[in-house]
């Protein structure tokens, strides 16, 4: 029984809560980093085996695409082709 409790405690400590963000938080991240951006699309995708948000937006006359991790990190931003 003691082993079970220890294993359960370790599992809780290392698993932790999932810190997935939603589309509204993704929108906020883009607008904080690109003020005045016009967001045209937000989709969930897979990028290099990782679940991400792909965001298409316009900023300063350019069409851009951002890849944002589910924990809110901007992985990549580039010109959308």
PyMOL Python script that loads the backbone (N, CA, C, O; Angstrom):
from pymol import cmd

cmd.read_pdbstr("""\
ATOM      1  N   UNK A   1       0.822  -1.196   0.000  1.00  0.00           N
ATOM      2  CA  UNK A   1       0.000   0.000   0.000  1.00  0.00           C
ATOM      3  C   UNK A   1       0.869   1.264   0.000  1.00  0.00           C
ATOM      4  O   UNK A   1       0.542   2.256  -0.652  1.00  0.00           O
ATOM      5  N   UNK A   2       1.968   1.210   0.735  1.00  0.00           N
ATOM      6  CA  UNK A   2       2.850   2.364   0.797  1.00  0.00           C
ATOM      7  C   UNK A   2       3.465   2.640  -0.575  1.00  0.00           C
ATOM      8  O   UNK A   2       3.578   3.795  -0.987  1.00  0.00           O
ATOM      9  N   UNK A   3       3.866   1.572  -1.287  1.00  0.00           N
ATOM     10  CA  UNK A   3       4.429   1.757  -2.624  1.00  0.00           C
ATOM     11  C   UNK A   3       3.423   2.408  -3.552  1.00  0.00           C
ATOM     12  O   UNK A   3       3.772   3.285  -4.343  1.00  0.00           O
ATOM     13  N   UNK A   4       2.179   1.981  -3.454  1.00  0.00           N
ATOM     14  CA  UNK A   4       1.126   2.550  -4.295  1.00  0.00           C
ATOM     15  C   UNK A   4       0.967   4.044  -4.026  1.00  0.00           C
ATOM     16  O   UNK A   4       0.859   4.836  -4.963  1.00  0.00           O
ATOM     17  N   UNK A   5       0.952   4.430  -2.757  1.00  0.00           N
ATOM     18  CA  UNK A   5       0.808   5.843  -2.400  1.00  0.00           C
ATOM     19  C   UNK A   5       1.992   6.652  -2.911  1.00  0.00           C
ATOM     20  O   UNK A   5       1.813   7.744  -3.450  1.00  0.00           O
ATOM     21  N   UNK A   6       3.189   6.128  -2.748  1.00  0.00           N
ATOM     22  CA  UNK A   6       4.387   6.834  -3.230  1.00  0.00           C
ATOM     23  C   UNK A   6       4.347   6.994  -4.749  1.00  0.00           C
ATOM     24  O   UNK A   6       4.657   8.062  -5.276  1.00  0.00           O
ATOM     25  N   UNK A   7       3.966   5.930  -5.444  1.00  0.00           N
ATOM     26  CA  UNK A   7       3.883   6.000  -6.906  1.00  0.00           C
ATOM     27  C   UNK A   7       2.826   7.012  -7.331  1.00  0.00           C
ATOM     28  O   UNK A   7       3.026   7.751  -8.295  1.00  0.00           O
ATOM     29  N   UNK A   8       1.711   7.048  -6.624  1.00  0.00           N
ATOM     30  CA  UNK A   8       0.640   7.991  -6.940  1.00  0.00           C
ATOM     31  C   UNK A   8       1.108   9.430  -6.727  1.00  0.00           C
ATOM     32  O   UNK A   8       0.824  10.296  -7.555  1.00  0.00           O
ATOM     33  N   UNK A   9       1.808   9.693  -5.649  1.00  0.00           N
ATOM     34  CA  UNK A   9       2.317  11.036  -5.353  1.00  0.00           C
ATOM     35  C   UNK A   9       3.328  11.462  -6.412  1.00  0.00           C
ATOM     36  O   UNK A   9       3.292  12.599  -6.884  1.00  0.00           O
ATOM     37  N   UNK A  10       4.219  10.568  -6.782  1.00  0.00           N
ATOM     38  CA  UNK A  10       5.210  10.879  -7.816  1.00  0.00           C
ATOM     39  C   UNK A  10       4.514  11.179  -9.136  1.00  0.00           C
ATOM     40  O   UNK A  10       4.897  12.115  -9.837  1.00  0.00           O
ATOM     41  N   UNK A  11       3.512  10.407  -9.478  1.00  0.00           N
ATOM     42  CA  UNK A  11       2.767  10.625 -10.713  1.00  0.00           C
ATOM     43  C   UNK A  11       2.120  12.014 -10.716  1.00  0.00           C
ATOM     44  O   UNK A  11       2.174  12.716 -11.726  1.00  0.00           O
ATOM     45  N   UNK A  12       1.528  12.403  -9.630  1.00  0.00           N
ATOM     46  CA  UNK A  12       0.883  13.717  -9.529  1.00  0.00           C
ATOM     47  C   UNK A  12       1.918  14.834  -9.662  1.00  0.00           C
ATOM     48  O   UNK A  12       1.682  15.820 -10.359  1.00  0.00           O
ATOM     49  N   UNK A  13       3.055  14.681  -9.001  1.00  0.00           N
ATOM     50  CA  UNK A  13       4.085  15.719  -9.045  1.00  0.00           C
ATOM     51  C   UNK A  13       4.654  15.916 -10.436  1.00  0.00           C
ATOM     52  O   UNK A  13       4.884  17.048 -10.860  1.00  0.00           O
ATOM     53  N   UNK A  14       4.884  14.815 -11.155  1.00  0.00           N
ATOM     54  CA  UNK A  14       5.514  14.922 -12.459  1.00  0.00           C
ATOM     55  C   UNK A  14       4.520  15.143 -13.593  1.00  0.00           C
ATOM     56  O   UNK A  14       4.878  15.739 -14.609  1.00  0.00           O
ATOM     57  N   UNK A  15       3.311  14.691 -13.448  1.00  0.00           N
ATOM     58  CA  UNK A  15       2.324  14.872 -14.512  1.00  0.00           C
ATOM     59  C   UNK A  15       1.848  16.320 -14.542  1.00  0.00           C
ATOM     60  O   UNK A  15       1.785  16.932 -15.608  1.00  0.00           O
ATOM     61  N   UNK A  16       1.517  16.866 -13.381  1.00  0.00           N
ATOM     62  CA  UNK A  16       1.075  18.249 -13.293  1.00  0.00           C
ATOM     63  C   UNK A  16      -0.166  18.506 -14.123  1.00  0.00           C
ATOM     64  O   UNK A  16      -0.586  17.646 -14.897  1.00  0.00           O
ATOM     65  N   UNK A  17      -0.750  19.668 -13.973  1.00  0.00           N
ATOM     66  CA  UNK A  17      -1.934  19.995 -14.769  1.00  0.00           C
ATOM     67  C   UNK A  17      -1.543  20.351 -16.196  1.00  0.00           C
ATOM     68  O   UNK A  17      -0.458  20.876 -16.447  1.00  0.00           O
ATOM     69  N   UNK A  18      -2.434  20.060 -17.112  1.00  0.00           N
ATOM     70  CA  UNK A  18      -2.196  20.429 -18.512  1.00  0.00           C
ATOM     71  C   UNK A  18      -2.365  21.939 -18.632  1.00  0.00           C
ATOM     72  O   UNK A  18      -3.345  22.498 -18.140  1.00  0.00           O
ATOM     73  N   UNK A  19      -1.424  22.590 -19.274  1.00  0.00           N
ATOM     74  CA  UNK A  19      -1.454  24.036 -19.402  1.00  0.00           C
ATOM     75  C   UNK A  19      -1.831  24.459 -20.812  1.00  0.00           C
ATOM     76  O   UNK A  19      -1.224  25.369 -21.377  1.00  0.00           O
ATOM     77  N   UNK A  20      -2.817  23.808 -21.372  1.00  0.00           N
ATOM     78  CA  UNK A  20      -3.225  24.129 -22.740  1.00  0.00           C
ATOM     79  C   UNK A  20      -4.027  25.421 -22.750  1.00  0.00           C
ATOM     80  O   UNK A  20      -4.889  25.652 -21.903  1.00  0.00           O
ATOM     81  N   UNK A  21      -3.715  26.258 -23.740  1.00  0.00           N
ATOM     82  CA  UNK A  21      -4.436  27.511 -23.902  1.00  0.00           C
ATOM     83  C   UNK A  21      -5.510  27.327 -24.978  1.00  0.00           C
ATOM     84  O   UNK A  21      -5.515  26.331 -25.701  1.00  0.00           O
ATOM     85  N   UNK A  22      -6.400  28.285 -25.069  1.00  0.00           N
ATOM     86  CA  UNK A  22      -7.457  28.241 -26.066  1.00  0.00           C
ATOM     87  C   UNK A  22      -7.273  29.334 -27.104  1.00  0.00           C
ATOM     88  O   UNK A  22      -6.301  30.089 -27.070  1.00  0.00           O
ATOM     89  N   UNK A  23      -8.221  29.406 -28.025  1.00  0.00           N
ATOM     90  CA  UNK A  23      -8.128  30.371 -29.124  1.00  0.00           C
ATOM     91  C   UNK A  23      -8.122  31.819 -28.637  1.00  0.00           C
ATOM     92  O   UNK A  23      -7.449  32.660 -29.232  1.00  0.00           O
ATOM     93  N   UNK A  24      -8.849  32.121 -27.578  1.00  0.00           N
ATOM     94  CA  UNK A  24      -8.864  33.510 -27.092  1.00  0.00           C
ATOM     95  C   UNK A  24      -7.499  33.920 -26.548  1.00  0.00           C
ATOM     96  O   UNK A  24      -7.073  35.060 -26.736  1.00  0.00           O
ATOM     97  N   UNK A  25      -6.809  32.993 -25.872  1.00  0.00           N
ATOM     98  CA  UNK A  25      -5.459  33.291 -25.387  1.00  0.00           C
ATOM     99  C   UNK A  25      -4.474  33.425 -26.550  1.00  0.00           C
ATOM    100  O   UNK A  25      -3.570  34.259 -26.508  1.00  0.00           O
ATOM    101  N   UNK A  26      -4.652  32.602 -27.588  1.00  0.00           N
ATOM    102  CA  UNK A  26      -3.809  32.698 -28.778  1.00  0.00           C
ATOM    103  C   UNK A  26      -3.992  34.073 -29.423  1.00  0.00           C
ATOM    104  O   UNK A  26      -3.019  34.721 -29.811  1.00  0.00           O
ATOM    105  N   UNK A  27      -5.230  34.503 -29.529  1.00  0.00           N
ATOM    106  CA  UNK A  27      -5.531  35.833 -30.086  1.00  0.00           C
ATOM    107  C   UNK A  27      -4.817  36.914 -29.273  1.00  0.00           C
ATOM    108  O   UNK A  27      -4.218  37.828 -29.841  1.00  0.00           O
ATOM    109  N   UNK A  28      -4.881  36.808 -27.943  1.00  0.00           N
ATOM    110  CA  UNK A  28      -4.218  37.784 -27.070  1.00  0.00           C
ATOM    111  C   UNK A  28      -2.705  37.792 -27.276  1.00  0.00           C
ATOM    112  O   UNK A  28      -2.086  38.856 -27.289  1.00  0.00           O
ATOM    113  N   UNK A  29      -2.110  36.618 -27.434  1.00  0.00           N
ATOM    114  CA  UNK A  29      -0.657  36.515 -27.648  1.00  0.00           C
ATOM    115  C   UNK A  29      -0.257  37.228 -28.935  1.00  0.00           C
ATOM    116  O   UNK A  29       0.721  37.975 -28.959  1.00  0.00           O
ATOM    117  N   UNK A  30      -1.014  36.996 -30.003  1.00  0.00           N
ATOM    118  CA  UNK A  30      -0.704  37.657 -31.279  1.00  0.00           C
ATOM    119  C   UNK A  30      -0.843  39.171 -31.138  1.00  0.00           C
ATOM    120  O   UNK A  30       0.036  39.915 -31.572  1.00  0.00           O
ATOM    121  N   UNK A  31      -1.927  39.627 -30.540  1.00  0.00           N
ATOM    122  CA  UNK A  31      -2.163  41.060 -30.421  1.00  0.00           C
ATOM    123  C   UNK A  31      -1.158  41.739 -29.494  1.00  0.00           C
ATOM    124  O   UNK A  31      -0.837  42.909 -29.698  1.00  0.00           O
ATOM    125  N   UNK A  32      -0.659  41.039 -28.491  1.00  0.00           N
ATOM    126  CA  UNK A  32       0.369  41.607 -27.607  1.00  0.00           C
ATOM    127  C   UNK A  32       1.692  41.771 -28.352  1.00  0.00           C
ATOM    128  O   UNK A  32       2.413  42.744 -28.132  1.00  0.00           O
ATOM    129  N   UNK A  33       2.007  40.830 -29.224  1.00  0.00           N
ATOM    130  CA  UNK A  33       3.276  40.850 -29.939  1.00  0.00           C
ATOM    131  C   UNK A  33       3.203  41.593 -31.271  1.00  0.00           C
ATOM    132  O   UNK A  33       4.222  42.057 -31.781  1.00  0.00           O
ATOM    133  N   UNK A  34       2.008  41.704 -31.830  1.00  0.00           N
ATOM    134  CA  UNK A  34       1.791  42.381 -33.104  1.00  0.00           C
ATOM    135  C   UNK A  34       0.569  43.295 -32.977  1.00  0.00           C
ATOM    136  O   UNK A  34      -0.495  42.986 -33.512  1.00  0.00           O
ATOM    137  N   UNK A  35       0.723  44.423 -32.265  1.00  0.00           N
ATOM    138  CA  UNK A  35      -0.418  45.325 -32.046  1.00  0.00           C
ATOM    139  C   UNK A  35      -1.058  45.746 -33.370  1.00  0.00           C
ATOM    140  O   UNK A  35      -0.373  46.084 -34.335  1.00  0.00           O
ATOM    141  N   UNK A  36      -2.370  45.715 -33.384  1.00  0.00           N
ATOM    142  CA  UNK A  36      -3.106  46.099 -34.585  1.00  0.00           C
ATOM    143  C   UNK A  36      -3.242  44.995 -35.611  1.00  0.00           C
ATOM    144  O   UNK A  36      -3.789  45.221 -36.690  1.00  0.00           O
ATOM    145  N   UNK A  37      -2.748  43.784 -35.293  1.00  0.00           N
ATOM    146  CA  UNK A  37      -2.842  42.665 -36.239  1.00  0.00           C
ATOM    147  C   UNK A  37      -4.301  42.325 -36.511  1.00  0.00           C
ATOM    148  O   UNK A  37      -5.162  42.450 -35.640  1.00  0.00           O
ATOM    149  N   UNK A  38      -4.552  41.895 -37.732  1.00  0.00           N
ATOM    150  CA  UNK A  38      -5.879  41.417 -38.122  1.00  0.00           C
ATOM    151  C   UNK A  38      -5.782  39.901 -38.275  1.00  0.00           C
ATOM    152  O   UNK A  38      -5.207  39.401 -39.242  1.00  0.00           O
ATOM    153  N   UNK A  39      -6.342  39.184 -37.324  1.00  0.00           N
ATOM    154  CA  UNK A  39      -6.274  37.718 -37.321  1.00  0.00           C
ATOM    155  C   UNK A  39      -7.364  37.182 -38.239  1.00  0.00           C
ATOM    156  O   UNK A  39      -8.540  37.511 -38.084  1.00  0.00           O
ATOM    157  N   UNK A  40      -6.958  36.355 -39.193  1.00  0.00           N
ATOM    158  CA  UNK A  40      -7.918  35.820 -40.161  1.00  0.00           C
ATOM    159  C   UNK A  40      -8.293  34.368 -39.883  1.00  0.00           C
ATOM    160  O   UNK A  40      -9.369  33.920 -40.278  1.00  0.00           O
ATOM    161  N   UNK A  41      -7.409  33.628 -39.203  1.00  0.00           N
ATOM    162  CA  UNK A  41      -7.706  32.215 -38.960  1.00  0.00           C
ATOM    163  C   UNK A  41      -6.837  31.670 -37.824  1.00  0.00           C
ATOM    164  O   UNK A  41      -5.654  31.991 -37.720  1.00  0.00           O
ATOM    165  N   UNK A  42      -7.445  30.847 -36.983  1.00  0.00           N
ATOM    166  CA  UNK A  42      -6.713  30.128 -35.925  1.00  0.00           C
ATOM    167  C   UNK A  42      -7.143  28.666 -36.005  1.00  0.00           C
ATOM    168  O   UNK A  42      -8.323  28.346 -35.868  1.00  0.00           O
ATOM    169  N   UNK A  43      -6.169  27.782 -36.228  1.00  0.00           N
ATOM    170  CA  UNK A  43      -6.455  26.348 -36.337  1.00  0.00           C
ATOM    171  C   UNK A  43      -5.516  25.563 -35.430  1.00  0.00           C
ATOM    172  O   UNK A  43      -4.387  25.978 -35.168  1.00  0.00           O
ATOM    173  N   UNK A  44      -6.002  24.426 -34.959  1.00  0.00           N
ATOM    174  CA  UNK A  44      -5.134  23.472 -34.266  1.00  0.00           C
ATOM    175  C   UNK A  44      -4.514  22.560 -35.308  1.00  0.00           C
ATOM    176  O   UNK A  44      -5.198  22.056 -36.199  1.00  0.00           O
ATOM    177  N   UNK A  45      -3.219  22.357 -35.187  1.00  0.00           N
ATOM    178  CA  UNK A  45      -2.477  21.542 -36.147  1.00  0.00           C
ATOM    179  C   UNK A  45      -1.439  20.707 -35.404  1.00  0.00           C
ATOM    180  O   UNK A  45      -1.328  20.777 -34.180  1.00  0.00           O
ATOM    181  N   UNK A  46      -0.690  19.923 -36.155  1.00  0.00           N
ATOM    182  CA  UNK A  46       0.465  19.189 -35.642  1.00  0.00           C
ATOM    183  C   UNK A  46       1.696  19.748 -36.349  1.00  0.00           C
ATOM    184  O   UNK A  46       1.727  19.822 -37.577  1.00  0.00           O
ATOM    185  N   UNK A  47       2.710  20.142 -35.580  1.00  0.00           N
ATOM    186  CA  UNK A  47       3.948  20.686 -36.125  1.00  0.00           C
ATOM    187  C   UNK A  47       5.115  19.945 -35.487  1.00  0.00           C
ATOM    188  O   UNK A  47       5.347  20.039 -34.282  1.00  0.00           O
ATOM    189  N   UNK A  48       5.842  19.209 -36.317  1.00  0.00           N
ATOM    190  CA  UNK A  48       6.977  18.410 -35.839  1.00  0.00           C
ATOM    191  C   UNK A  48       6.583  17.509 -34.671  1.00  0.00           C
ATOM    192  O   UNK A  48       7.310  17.382 -33.686  1.00  0.00           O
ATOM    193  N   UNK A  49       5.414  16.888 -34.810  1.00  0.00           N
ATOM    194  CA  UNK A  49       4.925  15.948 -33.808  1.00  0.00           C
ATOM    195  C   UNK A  49       4.319  16.588 -32.572  1.00  0.00           C
ATOM    196  O   UNK A  49       3.964  15.885 -31.626  1.00  0.00           O
ATOM    197  N   UNK A  50       4.196  17.898 -32.563  1.00  0.00           N
ATOM    198  CA  UNK A  50       3.680  18.624 -31.402  1.00  0.00           C
ATOM    199  C   UNK A  50       2.359  19.300 -31.768  1.00  0.00           C
ATOM    200  O   UNK A  50       2.242  19.895 -32.840  1.00  0.00           O
ATOM    201  N   UNK A  51       1.366  19.210 -30.883  1.00  0.00           N
ATOM    202  CA  UNK A  51       0.106  19.921 -31.105  1.00  0.00           C
ATOM    203  C   UNK A  51       0.352  21.409 -30.931  1.00  0.00           C
ATOM    204  O   UNK A  51       0.969  21.840 -29.957  1.00  0.00           O
ATOM    205  N   UNK A  52      -0.139  22.187 -31.887  1.00  0.00           N
ATOM    206  CA  UNK A  52       0.085  23.639 -31.876  1.00  0.00           C
ATOM    207  C   UNK A  52      -1.154  24.369 -32.394  1.00  0.00           C
ATOM    208  O   UNK A  52      -2.111  23.753 -32.863  1.00  0.00           O
ATOM    209  N   UNK A  53      -1.107  25.684 -32.296  1.00  0.00           N
ATOM    210  CA  UNK A  53      -2.063  26.538 -32.986  1.00  0.00           C
ATOM    211  C   UNK A  53      -1.329  27.181 -34.147  1.00  0.00           C
ATOM    212  O   UNK A  53      -0.212  27.675 -33.991  1.00  0.00           O
ATOM    213  N   UNK A  54      -1.965  27.172 -35.319  1.00  0.00           N
ATOM    214  CA  UNK A  54      -1.450  27.887 -36.478  1.00  0.00           C
ATOM    215  C   UNK A  54      -2.341  29.105 -36.667  1.00  0.00           C
ATOM    216  O   UNK A  54      -3.562  28.979 -36.764  1.00  0.00           O
ATOM    217  N   UNK A  55      -1.732  30.276 -36.720  1.00  0.00           N
ATOM    218  CA  UNK A  55      -2.485  31.523 -36.793  1.00  0.00           C
ATOM    219  C   UNK A  55      -2.099  32.276 -38.058  1.00  0.00           C
ATOM    220  O   UNK A  55      -0.923  32.559 -38.287  1.00  0.00           O
ATOM    221  N   UNK A  56      -3.090  32.598 -38.876  1.00  0.00           N
ATOM    222  CA  UNK A  56      -2.881  33.437 -40.053  1.00  0.00           C
ATOM    223  C   UNK A  56      -3.356  34.839 -39.690  1.00  0.00           C
ATOM    224  O   UNK A  56      -4.455  35.024 -39.167  1.00  0.00           O
ATOM    225  N   UNK A  57      -2.495  35.835 -39.982  1.00  0.00           N
ATOM    226  CA  UNK A  57      -2.872  37.210 -39.666  1.00  0.00           C
ATOM    227  C   UNK A  57      -2.132  38.189 -40.566  1.00  0.00           C
ATOM    228  O   UNK A  57      -1.145  37.851 -41.219  1.00  0.00           O
ATOM    229  N   UNK A  58      -2.648  39.419 -40.577  1.00  0.00           N
ATOM    230  CA  UNK A  58      -2.018  40.499 -41.343  1.00  0.00           C
ATOM    231  C   UNK A  58      -1.481  41.513 -40.345  1.00  0.00           C
ATOM    232  O   UNK A  58      -2.133  41.848 -39.356  1.00  0.00           O
ATOM    233  N   UNK A  59      -0.261  41.998 -40.635  1.00  0.00           N
ATOM    234  CA  UNK A  59       0.346  43.026 -39.787  1.00  0.00           C
ATOM    235  C   UNK A  59       1.262  43.886 -40.643  1.00  0.00           C
ATOM    236  O   UNK A  59       2.128  43.374 -41.352  1.00  0.00           O
ATOM    237  N   UNK A  60       1.065  45.186 -40.574  1.00  0.00           N
ATOM    238  CA  UNK A  60       1.861  46.136 -41.360  1.00  0.00           C
ATOM    239  C   UNK A  60       1.896  45.775 -42.849  1.00  0.00           C
ATOM    240  O   UNK A  60       2.940  45.876 -43.494  1.00  0.00           O
ATOM    241  N   UNK A  61       0.754  45.358 -43.384  1.00  0.00           N
ATOM    242  CA  UNK A  61       0.632  45.057 -44.803  1.00  0.00           C
ATOM    243  C   UNK A  61       1.161  43.701 -45.236  1.00  0.00           C
ATOM    244  O   UNK A  61       1.127  43.387 -46.426  1.00  0.00           O
ATOM    245  N   UNK A  62       1.650  42.885 -44.302  1.00  0.00           N
ATOM    246  CA  UNK A  62       2.164  41.552 -44.641  1.00  0.00           C
ATOM    247  C   UNK A  62       1.213  40.461 -44.142  1.00  0.00           C
ATOM    248  O   UNK A  62       0.607  40.581 -43.078  1.00  0.00           O
ATOM    249  N   UNK A  63       1.099  39.393 -44.941  1.00  0.00           N
ATOM    250  CA  UNK A  63       0.362  38.207 -44.510  1.00  0.00           C
ATOM    251  C   UNK A  63       1.348  37.317 -43.771  1.00  0.00           C
ATOM    252  O   UNK A  63       2.347  36.883 -44.346  1.00  0.00           O
ATOM    253  N   UNK A  64       1.076  37.045 -42.509  1.00  0.00           N
ATOM    254  CA  UNK A  64       1.973  36.261 -41.673  1.00  0.00           C
ATOM    255  C   UNK A  64       1.282  35.017 -41.139  1.00  0.00           C
ATOM    256  O   UNK A  64       0.056  34.924 -41.101  1.00  0.00           O
ATOM    257  N   UNK A  65       2.106  34.071 -40.732  1.00  0.00           N
ATOM    258  CA  UNK A  65       1.618  32.843 -40.123  1.00  0.00           C
ATOM    259  C   UNK A  65       2.467  32.594 -38.873  1.00  0.00           C
ATOM    260  O   UNK A  65       3.696  32.639 -38.926  1.00  0.00           O
ATOM    261  N   UNK A  66       1.800  32.333 -37.759  1.00  0.00           N
ATOM    262  CA  UNK A  66       2.494  32.049 -36.504  1.00  0.00           C
ATOM    263  C   UNK A  66       2.173  30.633 -36.058  1.00  0.00           C
ATOM    264  O   UNK A  66       1.077  30.120 -36.285  1.00  0.00           O
ATOM    265  N   UNK A  67       3.146  30.021 -35.424  1.00  0.00           N
ATOM    266  CA  UNK A  67       2.953  28.712 -34.794  1.00  0.00           C
ATOM    267  C   UNK A  67       3.145  28.921 -33.298  1.00  0.00           C
ATOM    268  O   UNK A  67       4.198  29.371 -32.846  1.00  0.00           O
ATOM    269  N   UNK A  68       2.106  28.587 -32.540  1.00  0.00           N
ATOM    270  CA  UNK A  68       2.113  28.810 -31.098  1.00  0.00           C
ATOM    271  C   UNK A  68       1.840  27.485 -30.399  1.00  0.00           C
ATOM    272  O   UNK A  68       0.887  26.782 -30.736  1.00  0.00           O
ATOM    273  N   UNK A  69       2.683  27.149 -29.423  1.00  0.00           N
ATOM    274  CA  UNK A  69       2.507  25.901 -28.682  1.00  0.00           C
ATOM    275  C   UNK A  69       1.286  26.001 -27.772  1.00  0.00           C
ATOM    276  O   UNK A  69       0.779  27.093 -27.518  1.00  0.00           O
ATOM    277  N   UNK A  70       0.825  24.861 -27.289  1.00  0.00           N
ATOM    278  CA  UNK A  70      -0.356  24.847 -26.428  1.00  0.00           C
ATOM    279  C   UNK A  70      -0.091  25.456 -25.061  1.00  0.00           C
ATOM    280  O   UNK A  70      -1.028  25.691 -24.299  1.00  0.00           O
ATOM    281  N   UNK A  71       1.194  25.719 -24.736  1.00  0.00           N
ATOM    282  CA  UNK A  71       1.486  26.406 -23.476  1.00  0.00           C
ATOM    283  C   UNK A  71       1.735  27.903 -23.689  1.00  0.00           C
ATOM    284  O   UNK A  71       2.123  28.605 -22.755  1.00  0.00           O
ATOM    285  N   UNK A  72       1.511  28.396 -24.922  1.00  0.00           N
ATOM    286  CA  UNK A  72       1.567  29.823 -25.193  1.00  0.00           C
ATOM    287  C   UNK A  72       2.876  30.343 -25.744  1.00  0.00           C
ATOM    288  O   UNK A  72       3.031  31.554 -25.897  1.00  0.00           O
ATOM    289  N   UNK A  73       3.815  29.482 -26.044  1.00  0.00           N
ATOM    290  CA  UNK A  73       5.106  29.916 -26.586  1.00  0.00           C
ATOM    291  C   UNK A  73       4.997  30.110 -28.099  1.00  0.00           C
ATOM    292  O   UNK A  73       4.474  29.252 -28.809  1.00  0.00           O
ATOM    293  N   UNK A  74       5.500  31.251 -28.580  1.00  0.00           N
ATOM    294  CA  UNK A  74       5.563  31.474 -30.027  1.00  0.00           C
ATOM    295  C   UNK A  74       6.757  30.686 -30.543  1.00  0.00           C
ATOM    296  O   UNK A  74       7.904  30.986 -30.210  1.00  0.00           O
ATOM    297  N   UNK A  75       6.475  29.672 -31.362  1.00  0.00           N
ATOM    298  CA  UNK A  75       7.525  28.812 -31.892  1.00  0.00           C
ATOM    299  C   UNK A  75       8.143  29.422 -33.141  1.00  0.00           C
ATOM    300  O   UNK A  75       9.358  29.374 -33.334  1.00  0.00           O
ATOM    301  N   UNK A  76       7.295  29.993 -33.985  1.00  0.00           N
ATOM    302  CA  UNK A  76       7.777  30.477 -35.283  1.00  0.00           C
ATOM    303  C   UNK A  76       6.778  31.489 -35.849  1.00  0.00           C
ATOM    304  O   UNK A  76       5.568  31.339 -35.679  1.00  0.00           O
ATOM    305  N   UNK A  77       7.293  32.515 -36.518  1.00  0.00           N
ATOM    306  CA  UNK A  77       6.463  33.456 -37.267  1.00  0.00           C
ATOM    307  C   UNK A  77       7.149  33.684 -38.599  1.00  0.00           C
ATOM    308  O   UNK A  77       8.356  33.921 -38.655  1.00  0.00           O
ATOM    309  N   UNK A  78       6.380  33.611 -39.666  1.00  0.00           N
ATOM    310  CA  UNK A  78       6.948  33.829 -40.987  1.00  0.00           C
ATOM    311  C   UNK A  78       5.901  34.339 -41.948  1.00  0.00           C
ATOM    312  O   UNK A  78       4.715  34.409 -41.623  1.00  0.00           O
ATOM    313  N   UNK A  79       6.354  34.697 -43.145  1.00  0.00           N
ATOM    314  CA  UNK A  79       5.459  35.159 -44.196  1.00  0.00           C
ATOM    315  C   UNK A  79       4.601  33.990 -44.663  1.00  0.00           C
ATOM    316  O   UNK A  79       5.109  32.907 -44.954  1.00  0.00           O
ATOM    317  N   UNK A  80       3.292  34.224 -44.729  1.00  0.00           N
ATOM    318  CA  UNK A  80       2.341  33.187 -45.160  1.00  0.00           C
ATOM    319  C   UNK A  80       2.284  33.159 -46.674  1.00  0.00           C
ATOM    320  O   UNK A  80       2.018  34.176 -47.314  1.00  0.00           O
ATOM    321  N   UNK A  81       2.538  31.978 -47.250  1.00  0.00           N
ATOM    322  CA  UNK A  81       2.524  31.877 -48.713  1.00  0.00           C
ATOM    323  C   UNK A  81       1.245  31.336 -49.249  1.00  0.00           C
ATOM    324  O   UNK A  81       1.095  31.197 -50.463  1.00  0.00           O
TER     325      UNK A  81
END
""", "prot")
cmd.dss("prot")
cmd.show_as("cartoon", "prot")
cmd.util.cbc("prot")
cmd.orient("prot")
